[in-house]
Amino acid sequence: MNETTFKIRPYSKRELAKLYFPFTENEETAVANLRMWMVRNGEVLVKLREAGYRSHCKIFTPRQVKILLETFGEP
């Protein structure tokens, strides 16, 4: 992972979802796609929950962003 191209920092769900799914028509669809990735990959969901993630949270912490990057790669 090359942190010079993608900065690990707090991201809103919408912001990160749009980075992973830039060609979706709206933010809600991008968030739904990201959520589907997370649910289908049970291991990442467990790691995120251990890092404090809850489904109602609007912001991914830097630690949670790093977990997503390790699993799904850079957006």
Backbone atoms as SQL, in Angstrom:
CREATE TABLE atoms (id INTEGER PRIMARY KEY, chain TEXT, resi INTEGER, resn TEXT, atom TEXT, x REAL, y REAL, z REAL);
INSERT INTO atoms VALUES
  (1, 'A', 1, 'MET', 'N', 0.858, -1.181, 0.000),
  (2, 'A', 1, 'MET', 'CA', 0.000, 0.000, 0.000),
  (3, 'A', 1, 'MET', 'C', 0.898, 1.235, 0.000),
  (4, 'A', 2, 'ASN', 'N', 0.606, 2.132, -0.878),
  (5, 'A', 2, 'ASN', 'CA', 1.406, 3.344, -1.002),
  (6, 'A', 2, 'ASN', 'C', 0.612, 4.518, -0.444),
  (7, 'A', 3, 'GLU', 'N', 0.967, 4.966, 0.750),
  (8, 'A', 3, 'GLU', 'CA', 0.204, 6.018, 1.426),
  (9, 'A', 3, 'GLU', 'C', 0.369, 7.385, 0.768),
  (10, 'A', 4, 'THR', 'N', 1.266, 7.510, -0.195),
  (11, 'A', 4, 'THR', 'CA', 1.403, 8.797, -0.863),
  (12, 'A', 4, 'THR', 'C', 0.226, 9.058, -1.798),
  (13, 'A', 5, 'THR', 'N', -0.434, 8.011, -2.275),
  (14, 'A', 5, 'THR', 'CA', -1.570, 8.204, -3.169),
  (15, 'A', 5, 'THR', 'C', -2.895, 8.223, -2.425),
  (16, 'A', 6, 'PHE', 'N', -2.947, 7.617, -1.274),
  (17, 'A', 6, 'PHE', 'CA', -4.173, 7.589, -0.490),
  (18, 'A', 6, 'PHE', 'C', -3.823, 7.843, 0.964),
  (19, 'A', 7, 'LYS', 'N', -4.338, 8.911, 1.507),
  (20, 'A', 7, 'LYS', 'CA', -4.020, 9.294, 2.881),
  (21, 'A', 7, 'LYS', 'C', -4.964, 8.596, 3.853),
  (22, 'A', 8, 'ILE', 'N', -4.391, 7.952, 4.858),
  (23, 'A', 8, 'ILE', 'CA', -5.196, 7.322, 5.900),
  (24, 'A', 8, 'ILE', 'C', -5.554, 8.402, 6.914),
  (25, 'A', 9, 'ARG', 'N', -6.841, 8.679, 6.992),
  (26, 'A', 9, 'ARG', 'CA', -7.385, 9.701, 7.879),
  (27, 'A', 9, 'ARG', 'C', -8.849, 9.346, 8.108),
  (28, 'A', 10, 'PRO', 'N', -9.561, 10.050, 8.959),
  (29, 'A', 10, 'PRO', 'CA', -11.001, 9.780, 9.092),
  (30, 'A', 10, 'PRO', 'C', -11.721, 10.121, 7.783),
  (31, 'A', 11, 'TYR', 'N', -12.643, 9.247, 7.393),
  (32, 'A', 11, 'TYR', 'CA', -13.476, 9.467, 6.206),
  (33, 'A', 11, 'TYR', 'C', -14.928, 9.215, 6.585),
  (34, 'A', 12, 'SER', 'N', -15.824, 10.013, 6.043),
  (35, 'A', 12, 'SER', 'CA', -17.236, 9.698, 6.217),
  (36, 'A', 12, 'SER', 'C', -17.535, 8.466, 5.368),
  (37, 'A', 13, 'LYS', 'N', -18.589, 7.745, 5.728),
  (38, 'A', 13, 'LYS', 'CA', -18.981, 6.578, 4.933),
  (39, 'A', 13, 'LYS', 'C', -19.237, 6.983, 3.493),
  (40, 'A', 14, 'ARG', 'N', -19.920, 8.095, 3.310),
  (41, 'A', 14, 'ARG', 'CA', -20.257, 8.558, 1.964),
  (42, 'A', 14, 'ARG', 'C', -19.000, 8.886, 1.159),
  (43, 'A', 15, 'GLU', 'N', -18.072, 9.576, 1.800),
  (44, 'A', 15, 'GLU', 'CA', -16.844, 9.974, 1.114),
  (45, 'A', 15, 'GLU', 'C', -16.034, 8.750, 0.677),
  (46, 'A', 16, 'LEU', 'N', -15.847, 7.805, 1.574),
  (47, 'A', 16, 'LEU', 'CA', -15.062, 6.614, 1.250),
  (48, 'A', 16, 'LEU', 'C', -15.796, 5.741, 0.232),
  (49, 'A', 17, 'ALA', 'N', -17.107, 5.631, 0.375),
  (50, 'A', 17, 'ALA', 'CA', -17.888, 4.833, -0.576),
  (51, 'A', 17, 'ALA', 'C', -17.788, 5.413, -1.983),
  (52, 'A', 18, 'LYS', 'N', -17.832, 6.742, -2.093),
  (53, 'A', 18, 'LYS', 'CA', -17.708, 7.366, -3.415),
  (54, 'A', 18, 'LYS', 'C', -16.315, 7.155, -4.006),
  (55, 'A', 19, 'LEU', 'N', -15.301, 7.051, -3.157),
  (56, 'A', 19, 'LEU', 'CA', -13.955, 6.775, -3.659),
  (57, 'A', 19, 'LEU', 'C', -13.869, 5.347, -4.203),
  (58, 'A', 20, 'TYR', 'N', -14.515, 4.401, -3.517),
  (59, 'A', 20, 'TYR', 'CA', -14.518, 3.012, -3.980),
  (60, 'A', 20, 'TYR', 'C', -15.456, 2.805, -5.170),
  (61, 'A', 21, 'PHE', 'N', -16.527, 3.555, -5.222),
  (62, 'A', 21, 'PHE', 'CA', -17.529, 3.397, -6.283),
  (63, 'A', 21, 'PHE', 'C', -17.797, 4.742, -6.961),
  (64, 'A', 22, 'PRO', 'N', -16.817, 5.265, -7.695),
  (65, 'A', 22, 'PRO', 'CA', -16.951, 6.615, -8.256),
  (66, 'A', 22, 'PRO', 'C', -17.994, 6.737, -9.365),
  (67, 'A', 23, 'PHE', 'N', -18.384, 5.631, -9.970),
  (68, 'A', 23, 'PHE', 'CA', -19.300, 5.711, -11.107),
  (69, 'A', 23, 'PHE', 'C', -20.752, 5.394, -10.743),
  (70, 'A', 24, 'THR', 'N', -21.037, 5.291, -9.446),
  (71, 'A', 24, 'THR', 'CA', -22.427, 5.085, -9.044),
  (72, 'A', 24, 'THR', 'C', -23.185, 6.394, -9.198),
  (73, 'A', 25, 'GLU', 'N', -24.484, 6.281, -9.400),
  (74, 'A', 25, 'GLU', 'CA', -25.295, 7.474, -9.670),
  (75, 'A', 25, 'GLU', 'C', -25.444, 8.384, -8.464),
  (76, 'A', 26, 'ASN', 'N', -25.503, 7.796, -7.264),
  (77, 'A', 26, 'ASN', 'CA', -25.667, 8.640, -6.082),
  (78, 'A', 26, 'ASN', 'C', -24.909, 8.048, -4.905),
  (79, 'A', 27, 'GLU', 'N', -24.774, 8.855, -3.869),
  (80, 'A', 27, 'GLU', 'CA', -24.000, 8.445, -2.694),
  (81, 'A', 27, 'GLU', 'C', -24.639, 7.279, -1.963),
  (82, 'A', 28, 'GLU', 'N', -25.962, 7.228, -1.921),
  (83, 'A', 28, 'GLU', 'CA', -26.647, 6.150, -1.206),
  (84, 'A', 28, 'GLU', 'C', -26.313, 4.794, -1.815),
  (85, 'A', 29, 'THR', 'N', -26.242, 4.743, -3.149),
  (86, 'A', 29, 'THR', 'CA', -25.893, 3.495, -3.827),
  (87, 'A', 29, 'THR', 'C', -24.452, 3.120, -3.531),
  (88, 'A', 30, 'ALA', 'N', -23.563, 4.087, -3.521),
  (89, 'A', 30, 'ALA', 'CA', -22.159, 3.823, -3.208),
  (90, 'A', 30, 'ALA', 'C', -22.027, 3.276, -1.784),
  (91, 'A', 31, 'VAL', 'N', -22.746, 3.883, -0.833),
  (92, 'A', 31, 'VAL', 'CA', -22.709, 3.408, 0.559),
  (93, 'A', 31, 'VAL', 'C', -23.268, 1.987, 0.645),
  (94, 'A', 32, 'ALA', 'N', -24.356, 1.723, -0.062),
  (95, 'A', 32, 'ALA', 'CA', -24.949, 0.377, -0.054),
  (96, 'A', 32, 'ALA', 'C', -23.974, -0.644, -0.626),
  (97, 'A', 33, 'ASN', 'N', -23.251, -0.281, -1.683),
  (98, 'A', 33, 'ASN', 'CA', -22.256, -1.192, -2.264),
  (99, 'A', 33, 'ASN', 'C', -21.121, -1.473, -1.289),
  (100, 'A', 34, 'LEU', 'N', -20.638, -0.439, -0.613),
  (101, 'A', 34, 'LEU', 'CA', -19.573, -0.630, 0.371),
  (102, 'A', 34, 'LEU', 'C', -20.073, -1.506, 1.524),
  (103, 'A', 35, 'ARG', 'N', -21.283, -1.253, 1.979),
  (104, 'A', 35, 'ARG', 'CA', -21.864, -2.059, 3.050),
  (105, 'A', 35, 'ARG', 'C', -21.972, -3.527, 2.620),
  (106, 'A', 36, 'MET', 'N', -22.366, -3.761, 1.366),
  (107, 'A', 36, 'MET', 'CA', -22.475, -5.126, 0.852),
  (108, 'A', 36, 'MET', 'C', -21.111, -5.817, 0.858),
  (109, 'A', 37, 'TRP', 'N', -20.063, -5.102, 0.440),
  (110, 'A', 37, 'TRP', 'CA', -18.714, -5.662, 0.497),
  (111, 'A', 37, 'TRP', 'C', -18.367, -6.079, 1.922),
  (112, 'A', 38, 'MET', 'N', -18.670, -5.188, 2.876),
  (113, 'A', 38, 'MET', 'CA', -18.315, -5.441, 4.274),
  (114, 'A', 38, 'MET', 'C', -19.076, -6.634, 4.832),
  (115, 'A', 39, 'VAL', 'N', -20.355, -6.742, 4.514),
  (116, 'A', 39, 'VAL', 'CA', -21.183, -7.834, 5.027),
  (117, 'A', 39, 'VAL', 'C', -20.757, -9.166, 4.415),
  (118, 'A', 40, 'ARG', 'N', -20.455, -9.153, 3.132),
  (119, 'A', 40, 'ARG', 'CA', -20.046, -10.389, 2.458),
  (120, 'A', 40, 'ARG', 'C', -18.681, -10.876, 2.912),
  (121, 'A', 41, 'ASN', 'N', -17.870, -9.989, 3.444),
  (122, 'A', 41, 'ASN', 'CA', -16.565, -10.369, 3.955),
  (123, 'A', 41, 'ASN', 'C', -16.644, -10.319, 5.481),
  (124, 'A', 42, 'GLY', 'N', -17.074, -11.421, 6.066),
  (125, 'A', 42, 'GLY', 'CA', -17.295, -11.471, 7.507),
  (126, 'A', 42, 'GLY', 'C', -16.070, -11.113, 8.323),
  (127, 'A', 43, 'GLU', 'N', -14.892, -11.477, 7.824),
  (128, 'A', 43, 'GLU', 'CA', -13.655, -11.204, 8.554),
  (129, 'A', 43, 'GLU', 'C', -13.419, -9.705, 8.708),
  (130, 'A', 44, 'VAL', 'N', -13.651, -8.937, 7.647),
  (131, 'A', 44, 'VAL', 'CA', -13.441, -7.500, 7.732),
  (132, 'A', 44, 'VAL', 'C', -14.448, -6.878, 8.693),
  (133, 'A', 45, 'LEU', 'N', -15.657, -7.379, 8.693),
  (134, 'A', 45, 'LEU', 'CA', -16.673, -6.846, 9.601),
  (135, 'A', 45, 'LEU', 'C', -16.292, -7.108, 11.058),
  (136, 'A', 46, 'VAL', 'N', -15.743, -8.278, 11.337),
  (137, 'A', 46, 'VAL', 'CA', -15.280, -8.585, 12.700),
  (138, 'A', 46, 'VAL', 'C', -14.148, -7.642, 13.105),
  (139, 'A', 47, 'LYS', 'N', -13.186, -7.442, 12.202),
  (140, 'A', 47, 'LYS', 'CA', -12.061, -6.542, 12.501),
  (141, 'A', 47, 'LYS', 'C', -12.549, -5.114, 12.722),
  (142, 'A', 48, 'LEU', 'N', -13.495, -4.665, 11.883),
  (143, 'A', 48, 'LEU', 'CA', -14.027, -3.312, 12.040),
  (144, 'A', 48, 'LEU', 'C', -14.739, -3.155, 13.379),
  (145, 'A', 49, 'ARG', 'N', -15.527, -4.152, 13.750),
  (146, 'A', 49, 'ARG', 'CA', -16.240, -4.076, 15.034),
  (147, 'A', 49, 'ARG', 'C', -15.261, -4.055, 16.201),
  (148, 'A', 50, 'GLU', 'N', -14.175, -4.821, 16.092),
  (149, 'A', 50, 'GLU', 'CA', -13.146, -4.801, 17.138),
  (150, 'A', 50, 'GLU', 'C', -12.485, -3.422, 17.222),
  (151, 'A', 51, 'ALA', 'N', -12.489, -2.690, 16.094),
  (152, 'A', 51, 'ALA', 'CA', -11.898, -1.346, 16.050),
  (153, 'A', 51, 'ALA', 'C', -12.926, -0.271, 16.386),
  (154, 'A', 52, 'GLY', 'N', -14.099, -0.688, 16.866),
  (155, 'A', 52, 'GLY', 'CA', -15.091, 0.279, 17.317),
  (156, 'A', 52, 'GLY', 'C', -16.175, 0.621, 16.322),
  (157, 'A', 53, 'TYR', 'N', -16.195, -0.034, 15.167),
  (158, 'A', 53, 'TYR', 'CA', -17.209, 0.263, 14.152),
  (159, 'A', 53, 'TYR', 'C', -18.582, -0.240, 14.597),
  (160, 'A', 54, 'ARG', 'N', -19.579, 0.597, 14.376),
  (161, 'A', 54, 'ARG', 'CA', -20.983, 0.229, 14.567),
  (162, 'A', 54, 'ARG', 'C', -21.735, 0.709, 13.334),
  (163, 'A', 55, 'SER', 'N', -22.772, 0.019, 12.945),
  (164, 'A', 55, 'SER', 'CA', -23.453, 0.337, 11.683),
  (165, 'A', 55, 'SER', 'C', -24.009, 1.755, 11.650),
  (166, 'A', 56, 'HIS', 'N', -24.331, 2.326, 12.811),
  (167, 'A', 56, 'HIS', 'CA', -24.899, 3.678, 12.841),
  (168, 'A', 56, 'HIS', 'C', -23.835, 4.788, 12.768),
  (169, 'A', 57, 'CYS', 'N', -22.563, 4.407, 12.860),
  (170, 'A', 57, 'CYS', 'CA', -21.486, 5.399, 12.791),
  (171, 'A', 57, 'CYS', 'C', -21.418, 6.010, 11.397),
  (172, 'A', 58, 'LYS', 'N', -21.185, 7.294, 11.340),
  (173, 'A', 58, 'LYS', 'CA', -21.112, 8.007, 10.063),
  (174, 'A', 58, 'LYS', 'C', -19.676, 8.182, 9.579),
  (175, 'A', 59, 'ILE', 'N', -18.707, 7.991, 10.491),
  (176, 'A', 59, 'ILE', 'CA', -17.299, 8.240, 10.174),
  (177, 'A', 59, 'ILE', 'C', -16.484, 6.967, 10.420),
  (178, 'A', 60, 'PHE', 'N', -15.600, 6.646, 9.467),
  (179, 'A', 60, 'PHE', 'CA', -14.611, 5.598, 9.685),
  (180, 'A', 60, 'PHE', 'C', -13.381, 6.251, 10.293),
  (181, 'A', 61, 'THR', 'N', -12.875, 5.672, 11.369),
  (182, 'A', 61, 'THR', 'CA', -11.652, 6.172, 11.988),
  (183, 'A', 61, 'THR', 'C', -10.454, 5.777, 11.116),
  (184, 'A', 62, 'PRO', 'N', -9.301, 6.393, 11.334),
  (185, 'A', 62, 'PRO', 'CA', -8.117, 5.983, 10.564),
  (186, 'A', 62, 'PRO', 'C', -7.814, 4.481, 10.710),
  (187, 'A', 63, 'ARG', 'N', -7.998, 3.950, 11.890),
  (188, 'A', 63, 'ARG', 'CA', -7.763, 2.509, 12.105),
  (189, 'A', 63, 'ARG', 'C', -8.728, 1.674, 11.259),
  (190, 'A', 64, 'GLN', 'N', -9.984, 2.084, 11.201),
  (191, 'A', 64, 'GLN', 'CA', -10.970, 1.362, 10.411),
  (192, 'A', 64, 'GLN', 'C', -10.687, 1.503, 8.912),
  (193, 'A', 65, 'VAL', 'N', -10.252, 2.682, 8.495),
  (194, 'A', 65, 'VAL', 'CA', -9.890, 2.906, 7.090),
  (195, 'A', 65, 'VAL', 'C', -8.736, 1.982, 6.712),
  (196, 'A', 66, 'LYS', 'N', -7.771, 1.838, 7.601),
  (197, 'A', 66, 'LYS', 'CA', -6.631, 0.957, 7.332),
  (198, 'A', 66, 'LYS', 'C', -7.091, -0.490, 7.161),
  (199, 'A', 67, 'ILE', 'N', -8.042, -0.924, 7.967),
  (200, 'A', 67, 'ILE', 'CA', -8.588, -2.279, 7.838),
  (201, 'A', 67, 'ILE', 'C', -9.245, -2.457, 6.472),
  (202, 'A', 68, 'LEU', 'N', -10.015, -1.471, 6.057),
  (203, 'A', 68, 'LEU', 'CA', -10.665, -1.549, 4.747),
  (204, 'A', 68, 'LEU', 'C', -9.636, -1.579, 3.618),
  (205, 'A', 69, 'LEU', 'N', -8.597, -0.773, 3.744),
  (206, 'A', 69, 'LEU', 'CA', -7.542, -0.753, 2.724),
  (207, 'A', 69, 'LEU', 'C', -6.803, -2.079, 2.650),
  (208, 'A', 70, 'GLU', 'N', -6.536, -2.670, 3.805),
  (209, 'A', 70, 'GLU', 'CA', -5.843, -3.961, 3.821),
  (210, 'A', 70, 'GLU', 'C', -6.692, -5.039, 3.170),
  (211, 'A', 71, 'THR', 'N', -8.010, -4.923, 3.288),
  (212, 'A', 71, 'THR', 'CA', -8.909, -5.941, 2.741),
  (213, 'A', 71, 'THR', 'C', -9.250, -5.687, 1.286),
  (214, 'A', 72, 'PHE', 'N', -9.629, -4.466, 0.954),
  (215, 'A', 72, 'PHE', 'CA', -10.143, -4.153, -0.380),
  (216, 'A', 72, 'PHE', 'C', -9.146, -3.410, -1.272),
  (217, 'A', 73, 'GLY', 'N', -8.029, -3.010, -0.725),
  (218, 'A', 73, 'GLY', 'CA', -7.054, -2.243, -1.508),
  (219, 'A', 73, 'GLY', 'C', -7.421, -0.773, -1.535),
  (220, 'A', 74, 'GLU', 'N', -6.586, 0.012, -2.195),
  (221, 'A', 74, 'GLU', 'CA', -6.846, 1.450, -2.305),
  (222, 'A', 74, 'GLU', 'C', -7.999, 1.677, -3.272),
  (223, 'A', 75, 'PRO', 'N', -8.824, 2.668, -2.977),
  (224, 'A', 75, 'PRO', 'CA', -9.913, 2.981, -3.912),
  (225, 'A', 75, 'PRO', 'C', -9.379, 3.554, -5.220);
